[in-house]
């Protein structure tokens, strides 16, 4: 991760080697330290620069055309890695926040004003390591800037910032662990002020502090007009950067057989003459698949027709992605090619499925091989992005109109797909007691969405909360917890994928990490009917009781944003990496019923 100044030449024309600031894994540059995220390296702090500054000339390309069409881009790229020996840059960063302080003398000013030696972030006078500002100012649209200490201290003074000709200082008196002990002062003798109350939005509004629309991760970007009220955040707070990820499974015909060959040989845009010449020079490529050049041309035309089909709006496009995956998971896809020619293998298990149907399951499928592409679409700050948010504002990842790719990673693993019995499900979800119980959760979610709908936008908040949706989501969490105990998998190594609409009722639980945890057939073995029956019995037994009962089961609003009911960390909540919905929209009563017996659980009724 080189310094942004590494590309400049000195007077002799020599390009100095970039100072290496730190290293993170490629996957973290999409999920944890993506564009716009802050990263602490030793005693300095930086913000990851926009895609315009990334050198992706040698970064591997990731192909997943279904997801690319939904996002409106041509392809995806793995984050680049630096190679200092060859002068190849990796991902660039910019210094942020710009304000630093000295822990000894307390001087608070821009880093550049300290006049430190290159590569040494130390106060020249005290020879102490400088400390980046602990506080920043950000809004829900992703804008971020340094905390306005001068305005906070010189409150009530109607003059431009910095015109008192004094020097700011910051000290911690150690009297308590609260913000009251963090004190800001100025050499102009204005009374000192603590940071207590700085996290109240109303306090910032009263002082006339507004969002300036700054985007320091984009070099030279002009401030945007912003009407959001800013909020104070800790520099290392988890709310300072929320990635918005989109993902898709590689399912036939994409990535398989002739399609995989076409993609691998980069022939998607080639003419017929080029295709024929290409395989005339490499006849062994077709012999392996027992195909002809005419087969390749026919497959190529079919792929182009599918790729050129009209693209729906983003929500509709993502819904269609899930519908295509659900249909393929239900039909299966037996192994016909080698692993590099067939990334998706899905087969029915051996054994008697009748015990599963007694639980209300229509069946299971063993996904022996799968490939998932996860791409970074954008990010937000402050309030986490919500499922079905009607006005999802994403901060820009770049400025250039020529950027038609997104950073992404791919995960190869395995999983188990379960589908509920549609007839029994419709009978259960139509019961008035079930609908009435979830009405509180739905009302809480709709109220939350209405708070985020801009006035005059004309958009209507829509909530996905339904008995089917909550049932499937809670079941996925329960099974992941059970397999983490019975199968030896850490819960963070498993992930859910929900298929919950009027036309779908299934869940896919699969390995979610890019390492070897659970990728040697262990999770597929959990889909064996006999073992799955034992798993369901054990999981539902655990779910029927929680150590926080009766408070947990009787809760009508729990979790972040109050969109859970009977769900807590002692029963069904999972690590954030495992859940698609930030541990929201769950209720154990949908599975096993309420303790009073008024609300019938889906699995208790059979």
N, C-alpha and C positions, 0 to 999 in steps of 0.2 A: 504494500500500500504506500506508494511514493508520495512525496510532497508535491503540491501543485506547481512549485517553482522548478521542478526537475528538468523541464524541457528548454530552459533558457540557456543560451551560450554566453560565455564570457568574451572578452575582447580578442582573445587568441583564436576563437572559433571552437574551442574545446567544450564539449557538452559534459558538465559535471555529473557524476553519478548521483542519483536520487538518494536522499537519506531515507532509509527504510524505517517507517514509523511503527509498523505492527503487522500482524498476520492473522487472518481469520479464515475459516473454511469457506469454500465456494457456496455451500448451501446457506451459510449464515448471511451472505451478501444478498440473499433473496428473502430470508425469513426473519432475521434478527437485526442485521446491520445493512439494510438496503438503502436505496437512495433517500436522503433526507433524514436518516437516523444518526444519532450522535454516538460516538465511540470514544471511550477514555483510553488513552495510551500513556502509561506511566503517570506523570503529573500534568499532562496536557489533554485537551479535548478537541475533537474534530467532528465535522459533519460530512457524511458521505456525499460526494458530488454527483451531479446529474449524469444521465446516460450520454450526454454530448461529450463528456470528457473521458469516457471509457474507451480504451483501445481494444476493440474486439476483432481486429484483423486475424488473429490466430486463435480466437476463442471458439471452441466447438459449437456448431450449430445444432439445435434440437428441433426436430420436426414433429409437429403434431397439428395437422391442418384443421382438424375439427375445432380445436381450441383457438388456433390462430384466426380462423374466420369469425369466431364469436367475439374476439378482442379487436378485430379490425387491423391485424398486423400480418406481416408476411411470414415471420418465423420467430424463433426464440434462440437465445444465446446463453451458454454457461458464462457466469462472470469470469472475466479474464484473470490470468495469473501473471505476475511480473517475472521478467527474466533479466536481471541487471547486467549479466554478462553480455547479453545481446542488445542492451539498451531498450528492451520492451517494457513499457509501463503496464501496470495493472489497473486497479480501481483507484481513482484519485479522491482525495479528501481536502476539505478546506477548514481552516481554523474556526471553531465556534464552540462556545461563545467567545467574543473578542475581548471581553472584560476579564482581567485577572487581578488577583490581590496577593500581597506578600503577607504571610502569616506572622512575621515579626514586626515590621513597621506598619502594617495594615494598609499601605497605599493601594488604592483601587483605581485602575485605569486600563486603557487598551493595552493589549500585549505589545503592540509595536512601539508604544511610548516608553516602555521600560528600557529599550535599547540593549536587549540581552544579546549575548554572543550566539552565533548560529549553532543550533543543536543543543543549547543549554537554556532551559526555561527557568532561570534563576534571577532573583532580584540583584542587580549590580551592587547595590549599597549594602544589603544585609547578607548576601550570598546564601539566600534561602530559596528552596524550590517554590516557584509561584503556584498559586492554586486557581484553577478556572472558576468563574462565577458559579455558585451553587444554584442560582435561580435564573430562569429564562421566562420570556413572555410568549405565549402561543395561543392560537385560536383553533376552532374545530375544522377550519378549512385548510389547515396545514401550515399557515404562516407562522414564523418564529423569529424572534429577535432577542437581543440582550435585555435584561430587566432594566427599566428606567430608574436607576438609583437616584439620579439627580432630582427628577420630578418627585419621587417618593420622599426624599429628604426635604426639598425646598417647597413643600406643599403650601399652597395659598399665594405663591409668588407669581405674578403675571409677567414673566419674562422668559426668553428662550433658554433652553437647557445649556448649562455650562458657562453662563455669562456672569457668574459671581466671582470669577478669577481665582477660585479656591481649588484645592485638591481634595478629592473624595478619599475617605479611608473606611475600612470595614474591620471590625474587631468582634471577637466572641468573648464575652466576659466570664463565661463558665458558671454563671449563677444557676442555670437550669438547662434542661435538654430541649426546651421549647424555643420557638422563634424569638421570644422576648430577649434571649441572651445574644442574638445576632444584631449588632448595632451598626448603623451607618452614620457617619459624620462628615463634616467638611471643614477645611481650614478657614473658611470665611466666618466661622464662629456661629453659624446657625445651630440651634439646639439639635442634639443627636436624636435619631429616631430608630426604634427597633423594627425588625421585619414582621413583628406580630400584626396580623390582619392583612398581610400582603396577598394571601391566598383567597381572600374574599373578592369576588367579582365586583360587588357593589362598591367596595372601597376604591378599586381602580377607576370605576366609572365616575365616582365623586371627585376624583383628582383630575379628571379630564384625560385619562390615559386610554387611548384607543389603539386598535390593531392597525399597524402601518403597512400591512400586506407584504412584508419582506420575505424573500425566498433565498437565504444565503447559500443553499446547496446548488443553486443555478447561477453560474458566474455571469455577472453583468445584467441579471434579470431586473427589470423595472418593477418597483412595488405595485401590487395590484390594489384596486379599490376594494375595501373589505368593510362590511357592516357588522361583522361578528364582534362580540365583546371578548377581549382577550382575557386569559387567565394566567396566573403565576403557576409555574411548575418547577419541580426539582429537576435539575439537569439529567439525573439518572433515573427519573421516574418512568415506569412502564407506560404511562399515559402520554409520554412525549412522542411516541411513534407507534402507530397501529398499521401493520401491513394489510393490504386488501389483496388476497390471493385468489386466483382462479385455477382450477385443475380439471384434467380430463384423463380418462383411461384410453389407451390405444386399443381400439377394437377393430375387427374386420370391417371393410376391406383394408383400412389404413394400417400400414406397418406389417403386413403379412404377405407372404408369397411374392407374386409379381410386383405388388405395390411396394413391398419392402425393397425389392431389387431396383425399381424405378427411382425411389427416393435415395437409396444408397449411391446409385450411379449418377445422380443429379440430372435426370432426364425429363423431369416434369414439364419443362418449357421447351424441350428440344423438338425440332422438326422431324418428319418421318425419315428424311434422308439421313439425318444425324443418328437417329435411333438405329436404322439398319446398318449403317457403317460401324456404329459402336459395337453391335453384337457380332458383326462379321469379323471384327478384330478380336473379340473375346467370346468365342462360341461356348466355352466351358460354363459360362455364367447361366446359360439357358439349359444346358444339359442337366445341371444339378436340380432344376425344377421341372424337367421334362416338358419344356414349353418351347414355342417358336416365336419368331419376331412378330408375326401377325398377332399372336396372343398378347404380346407386350403392347402393341399398338392399340388393340381393342381395350385392354385394361387402362391404358393411358387416356383414351378418349372418355371412358366411363368416369375416371377420376376427375378429369377436367370439367365434365358436365356437372358432377357433384360439387366441385369447388366453385363453379360459376353460378350456382343457384342463388337466388336472392337471399340476402342475409336479413334475418328479422332483427328487431330491437334487442338490446343486450339482455334484458330479463328473459325474453322469449328464446333467445339463442342458447342461454345457459340451461333453460328448462328442456330444450330439445336435446342438448347434450346428454342430460340425465336420462331422458326417455330412450334414446338410442342405446345407452349403456344397459339400462334395465331390460330392454328387449333382448339384447345379446346375452346377458347373464341368465335370463330365463331359458333361452334356447340352447345355450352352451356353445362350445367351440372345441371339438376334439383335436388332439395334437396331430398335425399333418406334416409339419416342417421342423427344421432344427430351431434351436432357441433364438438364433440371430435372425431368422426368417419368420418367426411367429411369437410375438411378445405376449399374446393372450391365449391361454389354454383354460377352458372351463368345461368340466365334465360332471355327470351325475355320479353320486357315490354308490358303491355296492351296498347291499343290505336291504332290510325291510324298512320301508318308510312309513308304515301304518302307525307305529308309536308316535312319530312326529306329528302326524295329522291329528292325533288325539289331543295334542297341545294347541292345535289351531294353526300349525305350520303346514303350508302347502308342500314344502320340501326344502332341500338344501342343494347347493351346487359347490363343487370343489374347484376353486380358482387356483390351479396349480402354477400358473405363471401370469403375471400382469405387469404392465408398465404404466406409470402415472407421471404426467408432466404437470408441474406446479409453476405457475408464472406469477410474477408481481405485476398487478395491474395499476396500483397506485398506493397511496397511504393517507391516513388521517391522523390528527392529533386530538388529545383531550378525550372526548366521548368515543368509546369503541364503536366500530361500524356494526350496525344491526342487520340481521336478516330481514329482507323486505323493506329496508329503509327507503321511503319514496323519493328522497332527494339526497342521494349519496354523493357528496362532494369529495372528489379525490384531488390531492395535490399533484401537480405536474411532475413527471419524472425527467422531462427534458424540455428544451426550447425549440430545437431544430425540427422543421417539418420533414426532414429527410430520415429521421429515426422511425423505422417501420418494424422494429423488433422489441421484444421485452426480455428482461433477464429471467431465467427459469432454471429449474433443476428437474431431473428425472429420477424416479424411484422404481426399481425392479423388485418385485416381491411376490407374495401369494396371499390367498385369503379364503374366506368362506362366505357364501351368499345365502341368505335365508329369506324366504318369501312367506307371507302370511296368507291364510285361507281367506279369499276375498268374500265369500258368502258369509262365513262366520263373522268376519270383520265388519261387514255392513250391518249385520244384525246387532252387533255389540255397540258400534259407534252411533247408532240411531236411538239408543236408550236415553231417555230424558235425564236421568240422574247423572249419566256420564257427561252429557252436553252441559248440564247446569254446573257441574263442578269446574269445568274448564272455562266457563264464561268469565270468571274472575281473572284468570291468567290472560285471557284474550283482551279483556277490558284494560288491564294494566299495560299490555303491549301497545294497544291502540293509542292510549293516552301518551305513552312515550313517543310514539311515532308522530303524533300530532304536534308535540313540542318541537320536533325537528323539521316540520314542513314550513317553509317560508311563507309568510302571509302573502296572499295574492297569487300564489303559484298555481292554484287551480288543481293541484294534485290531491288525490284521496289516499289516505293511509290504508294499507292492506296488510293484514296479519296472517302468517301461515299457521297460526295455532288452530289445531283441530284434534279431536281424540286420536285419529290415526297418526298424525304427525308426532304428537307427544308420546304415544305408545311406542312407536318405532324408535324414537330417539332414546327413550329411557331403556328400552330393551337392549339397544346397542351398548349403552354404558354398563348395564348389568353383566352382559356377556364378556365385555372386555375386562371388567374387574374379576370375573370368575376365571377366565383364561390366564390372567396374570398370576392367579393363585394355583391353579391346577396344572397349567401347561408350562409354567416357568418363564413366561414372557414378562418383562416389565411393562406396565400399562402404557408407559410413554412410547414403547416400540410398536404399539398397535394403534390403528386409526379406524374411525367409522366413515361410512359413506352412505347417506340416507337417500332413499327413493320413496318419497311420501307425498303423493298427490291423489286426486280422485282416480287416476288410472294406474297408480303404482303403489305397492305396499311391500317394500323389501329393504334389507340392510346388507351392506358389505363390510365385513371386518377384515382388515388386511394389515400386513406389515407396513409400517409407516416411516422407517428410517432407511438411510442410504447405506448403512453398514450391514453386517451379517446377522444381526439379532432377528431370529425367527424366520430365516429365509431358507431353511433346509428341510422343509416339509412338515415342520411341527404344527403349524397352524392349520394346514390342510387336514392333518389327522384329526383335529377337533371337529371336523365336519362329518365324520363317520356317524351314521344314524344312531347306532347303539351308544357311542360316546356322547353324542349330542343330547340324547334323551337324559343321560345321567347329569350332564352339564345343566340342562334346563331345570331339572328337579332341584339340584343344589343351588343354582342361581336364584330361582324363585323362592326357595326357602330362606336364603339370606335376605332377599328383598322384602320379605313380609315383616321383617323386624329391623329396626335401626336403634343404635345405642342412644340416639337423641329423641326417641319416641317417649311420650306421645306428642311432644312439641313438633317434631319433624312431620309426622303424618297429618297433624291438624293444621299445619301452616297453610295460609292462603296467599302468602306473598313472601318469597324468600329469594336469596341470591342477588346477583347484580341486577339492578333495574327492576327488581321484584317480579320477574317473569318465570319463576319456578314456584312449585307448590311443595309437595313432599319430596324434597331432594336436598341433600347436604353432603358435606365432605365425609361424613361417617357412613354413607350408603352408596350414592351413585355418581358423585362428581369425579371427574378425571383430570389428569394433566392437560394443560391447554393444547399441547401438540396432538392430542388424541381426539379432540372434539371439534366438529365443524362449526359449532354455534356458540363458542365461548361459554360452555356449561349453562346454557339457557334452555328454557322450554322442556322441563322434565317434571314428572310426577309419578311416584311409585304406585299410587293408587290406581293408575291406568293398567298396571300389570296384575296386582294382587288384590285390588279393592281396598276400600277404607276399613279402618278397624271397627267402625260401627256397623258395617255391612250394608249401608245405604247405597254406596257406589260399587257396582260390580266390576271387578277386574277382568280383563280379557282372558287371562289364563286361569283365573279362579272359576270362571263360568263353564269350563269344560272338564 
